[in-house]
Amino acid sequence: MKKRRVLILVLMAAVVAAAIVVINLRSPDQPSSPPTPPRPPTPQPQPQASTPSEAVVAYLEALSNADFGAAYEYLSSESRAAHPYEEFAALCKESKGPSLDIGSAAEHRADSDRVTVTVSMLWDPAEASFTTVREDGAWRVVFIEGKPWFPYP
């Protein structure tokens, strides 16, 4: 009888030890899978900015609202080819934008399909310049180099 009790206690200790191992393997401290990278925005119909200023203002408003997917949609096809969405979103997150007076957006025509739009800074006499291009009847912002808030082609 005494041997039976010892055997039962040993079996119970083994069950408890196995349960502890299982609980530790499922611990929330250890992620079950690697974190997923940010996803590009779900393809939406491209926004249709009818003027260069409208494209720049919509782009800047999206950046200000941390809606990087919407801002990305206002980029030219050449800009999107140069910067995959994940890279663009990372650049947006690491660079803080200046305070811009979007109501001051002014167009400076270079030709009929390429227009520079300037936007004044609120607390500085300087201004930011954005190059825009016409693609498929809509205006897009060009961002090849620089920062999303201060692009230059």
C-alpha positions as CSV (number, residue, x, y, z in Angstrom):
1,M,0.0,0.0,0.0
2,K,2.8,2.4,0.9
3,K,4.4,1.7,-2.5
4,R,1.2,2.5,-4.2
5,R,1.0,5.9,-2.5
6,V,4.5,6.7,-3.5
7,L,3.8,5.7,-7.1
8,I,0.7,7.9,-7.1
9,L,2.6,10.9,-5.7
10,V,5.4,10.4,-8.3
11,L,2.8,10.3,-11.1
12,M,1.1,13.4,-9.8
13,A,4.4,15.2,-9.6
14,A,5.2,14.2,-13.2
15,V,1.8,15.5,-14.3
16,V,2.3,18.8,-12.5
17,A,5.8,19.2,-14.0
18,A,4.4,18.5,-17.4
19,A,1.7,21.1,-16.9
20,I,4.3,23.7,-15.8
21,V,6.4,23.1,-18.9
22,V,3.3,23.5,-21.2
23,I,2.3,26.7,-19.5
24,N,5.8,28.2,-19.9
25,L,5.8,27.2,-23.5
26,R,2.6,29.2,-24.1
27,S,3.8,32.2,-22.1
28,P,2.7,35.6,-23.5
29,D,6.2,36.9,-23.0
30,Q,7.3,34.9,-26.0
31,P,5.6,35.9,-29.3
32,S,4.1,33.0,-31.1
33,S,5.1,34.4,-34.5
34,P,7.4,37.2,-35.7
35,P,5.8,40.6,-35.9
36,T,4.4,41.4,-39.3
37,P,5.8,44.4,-41.3
38,P,3.5,47.3,-42.1
39,R,1.2,46.5,-45.0
40,P,0.8,48.8,-48.0
41,P,-2.5,50.5,-48.3
42,T,-5.3,48.4,-49.8
43,P,-5.4,49.4,-53.4
44,Q,-8.0,52.1,-53.8
45,P,-9.0,54.1,-56.8
46,Q,-6.3,56.7,-57.2
47,P,-7.4,60.1,-55.8
48,Q,-8.1,62.6,-58.5
49,A,-6.5,66.0,-57.7
50,S,-7.7,68.3,-60.4
51,T,-5.0,71.0,-59.7
52,P,-1.4,70.8,-58.5
53,S,-2.3,72.8,-55.3
54,E,-5.1,70.4,-54.6
55,A,-2.7,67.4,-54.8
56,V,-0.1,69.0,-52.5
57,V,-2.7,70.1,-49.9
58,A,-4.3,66.6,-49.8
59,Y,-0.8,65.0,-49.6
60,L,0.2,67.3,-46.7
61,E,-3.1,66.9,-44.9
62,A,-2.7,63.1,-45.1
63,L,0.9,63.4,-43.7
64,S,-0.3,65.6,-40.9
65,N,-3.0,63.1,-40.0
66,A,-0.4,60.2,-40.1
67,D,-2.4,58.6,-42.9
68,F,0.7,57.6,-44.8
69,G,-1.4,55.3,-47.1
70,A,-3.4,58.2,-48.3
71,A,-0.3,60.4,-48.7
72,Y,1.3,57.5,-50.7
73,E,-1.6,57.5,-53.1
74,Y,-0.8,61.1,-54.0
75,L,2.7,60.3,-55.1
76,S,3.6,60.0,-58.8
77,S,4.1,56.6,-60.2
78,E,7.9,57.3,-60.5
79,S,7.9,58.2,-56.8
80,R,6.1,55.1,-55.8
81,A,8.6,53.0,-57.9
82,A,11.5,54.8,-56.1
83,H,10.0,54.2,-52.6
84,P,8.0,51.1,-51.7
85,Y,5.2,51.8,-49.3
86,E,7.1,50.3,-46.3
87,E,10.1,52.6,-46.9
88,F,7.8,55.6,-47.4
89,A,5.9,54.9,-44.2
90,A,9.2,54.5,-42.3
91,L,10.5,57.9,-43.6
92,C,7.2,59.6,-42.6
93,K,7.5,58.2,-39.1
94,E,11.1,59.2,-38.6
95,S,10.8,62.8,-39.9
96,K,8.7,65.4,-38.2
97,G,7.0,67.7,-40.6
98,P,7.1,71.5,-40.2
99,S,4.1,73.7,-39.5
100,L,3.0,74.6,-43.0
101,D,0.3,77.1,-44.0
102,I,-1.6,74.9,-46.6
103,G,-3.8,77.9,-47.4
104,S,-0.8,79.6,-48.9
105,A,-0.2,77.0,-51.6
106,A,0.8,78.8,-54.7
107,E,1.4,77.3,-58.2
108,H,4.4,78.2,-60.3
109,R,4.0,76.7,-63.8
110,A,7.1,75.3,-65.5
111,D,5.0,73.7,-68.3
112,S,1.6,72.2,-68.7
113,D,2.4,68.8,-67.2
114,R,4.9,69.8,-64.4
115,V,4.1,72.5,-61.8
116,T,5.9,73.6,-58.7
117,V,3.7,74.4,-55.7
118,T,5.1,76.4,-52.8
119,V,3.7,76.4,-49.3
120,S,4.7,78.9,-46.6
121,M,5.9,77.8,-43.2
122,L,3.9,79.2,-40.3
123,W,6.8,80.2,-38.0
124,D,9.5,80.8,-40.5
125,P,9.8,83.1,-43.6
126,A,10.9,80.1,-45.7
127,E,8.6,78.0,-47.8
128,A,8.6,74.3,-48.9
129,S,8.4,73.5,-52.6
130,F,6.7,70.5,-54.1
131,T,7.0,69.4,-57.7
132,T,3.8,68.0,-59.2
133,V,3.2,66.1,-62.4
134,R,0.1,65.3,-64.4
135,E,-0.6,61.6,-64.7
136,D,-3.7,60.1,-66.3
137,G,-5.5,63.4,-65.9
138,A,-4.7,63.9,-62.2
139,W,-1.9,65.7,-60.4
140,R,0.6,63.8,-58.3
141,V,3.4,64.9,-55.9
142,V,7.0,64.0,-56.9
143,F,9.2,62.6,-54.1
144,I,12.4,61.0,-55.3
145,E,14.8,62.3,-52.7
146,G,14.7,64.3,-49.5
147,K,12.0,63.7,-46.8
148,P,8.3,63.3,-47.4
149,W,7.7,66.8,-46.0
150,F,10.6,68.3,-48.1
151,P,10.7,66.3,-51.3
152,Y,12.8,67.1,-54.2
153,P,12.9,65.3,-57.5
